[in-house]
Amino acid sequence: MRWYQKPLIWTIVIVIAVCIALAIFFQKPSDGQNDKETAGIEKAVSTAILDRNGGSYLSGECRGEGHYIMDSAADGTTLTAYVLTMYGEYGFEDGNFVKVSGSGVIPAVITFSQAEDGSDSVIDYQMPEDGEGYMASIERLFPKALWSQCLEISSSTATELKTQEQVYAEKYLASIDRPATIGEYGDFDHPLLTNLGVSVEVSNMLCANKDLSNYPFWVGNCERIEAGIRYIYQVAYDAKARKITYSKLNYDTKAVAEKYVFDATNGQVLLEP
């Protein structure tokens, strides 16, 4: 009997080895397919957030998003993603690349229709109501297991979404070959006219002037691209002369495109285009 034991053992070993190899082979295609599907959903969510928020905020020259998919549910050709989202528009302020508008972390339910070719199209995008209806709408839109994540946004989640959003800004700066510090409005100093001695009345008068709507509301500058040309809109205050100057300059040539000068004591115009 012992004479047959050795071949039997080797046969078992070979069979086990073949089974393991086949398992690994089929696991890799499975993992590859899952990775592809996950990447597809992530991209679809990113596109949906950008499309939904575009035009809803003060426009910048670059926009970005961050998101975290808390859960998803498939039903036939329909996929519903429960997501924490963030959106931002970025522009140059005093040489920094700043989030000039956008949102904090907002929960959203995004429903996609999945085509046979693997593409996803948005068929519904819902966010909770503002104000008193917020809690009730969270309970209506999201599974109970996700309520706490929607209502108590962790600092780590907010930081991760902001990091994702700022990657868009980093890529944009690289595309125009211009280094700049990326951040939010509160990360930088924005001296107001009232901080420099101008009265609230004069400051409010200038802020309400529609001709100055493109200019920053602080003493400093911002940039805008108009018809393919980059302009600097800047506000300067001469405390000694008691004058406030608003100038629009061509970024490349520094030629003055328009200029306003106001009396800092009463807000009266001294020079206009």
C-alpha positions, 0 to 999 in steps of 0.5 A, a space after each residue: 500500500 505504501 508504494 501507492 502513497 507517493 503518487 497519490 500525494 503528488 496528484 493531490 498537490 498538483 490538483 491543489 496547485 492548479 485550483 489555486 492558479 485558476 482561482 488567482 487567474 479568475 480573481 484578477 479579471 474580477 478585480 480588474 473589472 471591479 476596479 474599472 466599474 469603481 473608476 467609472 462611477 467615480 468619474 460619473 459622480 465627478 462630472 455630475 457635481 461639476 455639471 450641477 454646480 456650474 453657473 450656480 456661483 460666482 464664476 472663476 477661471 477654474 472649477 473643481 470638486 471633491 466627493 466621497 461616495 458613502 454608499 451606492 445601490 443598483 437596480 437593473 440599469 439604474 445606480 443611485 450614489 449617496 455622496 458627500 460633495 464639495 464644489 469650488 470656483 478658483 481665481 487669482 486674488 493678489 497673486 494667490 489662486 483663491 476659492 472665490 465661490 462654491 460650497 462646503 460639504 453638501 450631501 447629495 443623492 445622484 441617480 444614474 442610468 447605466 447604458 450597455 456600453 458602460 456609460 452613465 447619465 444623470 437622471 436625478 440629482 437631489 440635495 437636502 433642503 436648507 433651513 428647518 427642512 434639512 433634517 427631514 430631507 436627510 431622512 427622506 433622501 438617505 438610508 438611515 445608516 447614512 444619516 449621521 455621516 450627513 449630519 455630522 461631517 468629520 473634519 477629516 472628510 472635509 479636509 479630504 474633499 478640499 484636497 480633491 477640489 484643490 487638485 483641479 486648481 493645481 492642474 490648472 496652474 500647471 496647464 498655464 505654467 503659473 505658480 501660485 499659492 492655492 487656498 480659500 478667502 480666509 487664508 489670505 489678508 484682504 484689507 478693507 477700505 474701512 480698515 484703512 480709515 475710510 468711512 463705512 458710508 463711503 465704502 458702502 457707496 462704492 460697493 453699490 456702484 455698478 460700474 465697479 462690480 468687477 473690482 475687488 471689495 478690498 484694497 488689492 487686486 483680482 484677475 479676470 479673463 475677458 474675450 481671451 485677454 487677462 485683466 487686472 482689476 485693482 483698488 488702491 488707496 492713497 491715505 495722504 491724498 485721500 483718494 481711492 483709485 480703481 484701475 483695470 490693466 492689461 495683464 501682459 502690457 500693463 496698459 490702463 483699460 479704464 480708471 476711476 478715482 474717488 474722493 475718500 472723504 465723501 465718495 465723489 468721483 474725481 476721474 472716470 473713463 
